[in-house]
Amino acid sequence: MPAGKRGFASMDREKQRAIARMGGKAAHQKGTAHEWTRDEARAAGRKGGVLSHRPRQPEKDESAPPSDSYAEFLLLSQHLL
């Protein structure tokens, strides 16, 4: 398979924006578009900021027992809400 851009990615930026704009307008007219509340936006921004600014983990030691980092993430995200 060739390594070039295909489909939506092969269009110029303005054509992509025009198509996306039409989709957004159609979703709002249909009533299915999601509109963020102030609290939803605040919570999403806080979660993203915490995850992107946490200290990097050192390389895992293969002899160490596995940690449950997803459980730690859930606990952290519950604490932030």
C-alpha positions as CSV (number, residue, x, y, z in Angstrom):
1,M,0.0,0.0,0.0
2,P,1.5,3.4,-0.9
3,A,2.6,5.6,2.0
4,G,0.8,8.8,0.8
5,K,-2.1,10.6,2.3
6,R,-5.5,9.2,1.6
7,G,-9.2,10.3,1.9
8,F,-9.8,13.2,4.2
9,A,-6.1,13.7,4.9
10,S,-5.4,14.2,1.2
11,M,-7.7,17.2,0.9
12,D,-6.4,20.8,1.4
13,R,-7.0,22.4,4.8
14,E,-9.8,24.7,3.6
15,K,-11.8,21.8,2.1
16,Q,-11.4,19.8,5.3
17,R,-12.6,22.8,7.3
18,A,-15.6,23.3,5.0
19,I,-16.7,19.7,5.4
20,A,-16.2,19.8,9.2
21,R,-18.2,23.0,9.4
22,M,-21.1,21.5,7.5
23,G,-21.1,18.5,9.8
24,G,-21.1,20.7,12.9
25,K,-24.0,22.8,11.6
26,A,-26.0,19.7,10.7
27,A,-25.4,18.2,14.2
28,H,-26.6,21.4,15.9
29,Q,-29.7,21.6,13.7
30,K,-30.5,17.9,14.4
31,G,-30.0,18.5,18.1
32,T,-27.3,15.8,18.6
33,A,-24.3,18.1,19.0
34,H,-22.6,18.0,22.4
35,E,-22.2,21.4,24.1
36,W,-19.9,21.5,27.1
37,T,-21.1,23.0,30.3
38,R,-18.7,25.1,32.3
39,D,-18.2,22.3,34.8
40,E,-17.6,19.7,32.2
41,A,-15.0,21.8,30.5
42,R,-13.3,22.6,33.8
43,A,-13.1,18.9,34.8
44,A,-11.8,17.9,31.4
45,G,-9.1,20.5,31.5
46,R,-8.0,19.6,35.0
47,K,-7.7,15.9,34.1
48,G,-5.7,16.7,31.0
49,G,-3.4,19.0,32.9
50,V,-2.8,16.5,35.6
51,L,-2.0,13.7,33.2
52,S,0.3,15.8,31.0
53,H,2.2,17.4,33.9
54,R,2.8,14.3,36.1
55,P,6.4,13.2,36.6
56,R,7.7,10.7,34.1
57,Q,8.0,7.1,35.3
58,P,11.4,5.5,35.1
59,E,11.8,2.5,32.9
60,K,10.1,-0.6,34.3
61,D,12.3,-3.2,36.0
62,E,11.3,-6.6,34.5
63,S,12.0,-8.3,37.8
64,A,9.6,-6.0,39.7
65,P,6.0,-7.1,40.3
66,P,3.5,-5.4,37.9
67,S,1.8,-2.3,39.1
68,D,-1.8,-1.4,38.5
69,S,-1.3,2.1,37.0
70,Y,-4.9,2.2,35.6
71,A,-6.3,1.7,39.2
72,E,-4.0,4.5,40.4
73,F,-5.2,6.7,37.5
74,L,-8.9,6.1,38.5
75,L,-8.2,6.9,42.2
76,L,-6.4,10.1,41.1
77,S,-9.2,11.2,38.8
78,Q,-11.9,10.5,41.4
79,H,-9.9,12.6,43.9
80,L,-9.8,15.5,41.4
81,L,-13.5,15.7,40.8
